[in-house]
Amino acid sequence: MKPLPSPEKIRALVAEHGSPILLLSTRTAVAQYRALQTALPRVQLHYALKPLPHPAIVTALKAIDGWYDLATAGEVDVVRGCGIDPSRCIHTHPIKRDKDIRYALDYGVTHFVVDNPFELPKFLPYKDKVRLLLRLSFRNKDAVCDLSLKFGVQPPEALALLRQAHGMGLDVAGTSFHCGSQLVSNQKFLEAITFCRQLFTLAALDGIILDTLDIGGGFPVPYTESMTPIDQYCAPINDLLEHHFPNIRLIAEPGRFIAAPSMTLVSSVMGKSERFGRMWYYLDDGLYGSFSGKLYDHCDYPFIPLSRIEGTAGPERLSVVSGPTCDSIDVMYNDIMLPDMQPGDLVVGPMMGAYTWASATEFNFFPKATVVVVD
Ligand SMILES: Cc1ncc(COP(=O)(O)O)c(C=O)c1O
């Protein structure tokens, strides 16, 4: 886990901006990008905006010549607003409307993803301008979020789809996949890269020369459990890429790995009550807000009362932590040991940058946490 801002700084920021706030460290995002780049030196890292589409991260990565992965017109607007060169972006949503394609094309993006025959004709009007990546499905029961259920052609059907696209005069640059998000094991990456090597060879026998491989996102971060350090995690992936794809353009689409450690939530206790033998704390942020990733992303975040960081916490007892809305589903932690807290006390949620603010709602008119860029 990245070092947290000091308690004094946290209190000062809450005094200035109110609560709840998400403290965004662009320096951390850049450090994460650099760590992954060192682990995968030949791979162009396209930051997937999805988990945290914040202009400050986009701009910070621009300063180190970053690349970007977009999926929607809204994400196009974010990178355009930051003055990003569109040739540094790819568009990876497998299912698009004509207006989505045109919006990205008008901006200058040329690389798009397809994964089924119905998507191919959509590119015919633009076939002189676009290069396609064929997304494959590699089902992964070990992934926290298996993204190959909804997207990707089944591997045995990939060559036929490739031939079909080529036969229509479309320029297929290569293949892509996403083995699932928060991949604790690197095994699926190895399996997918090996399969793609065979596919590239079979395609070449048909006269279809592919020059790009996109290995997607999924690189894991430590939330409440430790994780293999990223250089060790990537070493076998890197070796396999070197072995199988020495002269191919390599792309990855990391989102969580860059975004998650970059934001820390600070929320405050609105009230408390004693219910069924537990102390209940009601925060000003909850499941409908920054903790939405607990539902959508199946994620469990570290949770620390500020008094514990300051060393002033008293004895702990079994507690429940809930959000501010009038909905009883809005509970984040059951049976958690916490010191006694009073209304106004602050709590800290490290590692809350990915799939949190991005999927938060303002249900019950509780506003989303304010993002405060701290460096
Ligand atoms: C197409 C695509 N690329 C990249 C990502 C980012 O994945 P992760 O945050 O697991 O790195 C996602 C996440 O949903 C995705 O759908």
The ligand as an SDF file (V2000), in Angstrom:
LIG
                    3D

 16 16  0  0  0  0  0  0  0  0999 V2000
  -11.4720   -3.3640  -22.7670 C   0  0  0  0  0  0  0  0  0  0  0  0
  -10.8990   -3.1040  -21.4250 C   0  0  0  0  0  0  0  0  0  0  0  0
   -9.6010   -2.7570  -21.3330 N   0  0  0  0  0  0  0  0  0  0  0  0
   -9.0200   -2.4820  -20.1530 C   0  0  0  0  0  0  0  0  0  0  0  0
   -9.7460   -2.5500  -18.9800 C   0  0  0  0  0  0  0  0  0  0  0  0
   -9.0490   -2.2450  -17.6900 C   0  0  0  0  0  0  0  0  0  0  0  0
   -8.8620   -3.4140  -16.9690 O   0  0  0  0  0  0  0  0  0  0  0  0
   -8.1350   -3.4310  -15.5640 P   0  0  0  0  0  0  0  0  0  0  0  0
   -8.6700   -2.3080  -14.7750 O   0  0  0  0  0  0  0  0  0  0  0  0
   -8.4480   -4.7460  -15.0150 O   0  0  0  0  0  0  0  0  0  0  0  0
   -6.6640   -3.2670  -15.8430 O   0  0  0  0  0  0  0  0  0  0  0  0
  -11.0920   -2.9420  -19.0160 C   0  0  0  0  0  0  0  0  0  0  0  0
  -11.8870   -3.0540  -17.7930 C   0  0  0  0  0  0  0  0  0  0  0  0
  -13.0620   -3.3150  -17.7800 O   0  0  0  0  0  0  0  0  0  0  0  0
  -11.6830   -3.2180  -20.2750 C   0  0  0  0  0  0  0  0  0  0  0  0
  -12.9790   -3.5650  -20.3780 O   0  0  0  0  0  0  0  0  0  0  0  0
  1  2  1  0
  2  3  1  0
  2 15  2  0
  3  4  2  0
  4  5  1  0
  5  6  1  0
  5 12  2  0
  6  7  1  0
  7  8  1  0
  8  9  2  0
  8 10  1  0
  8 11  1  0
 12 13  1  0
 12 15  1  0
 13 14  2  0
 15 16  1  0
M  END
$$$$
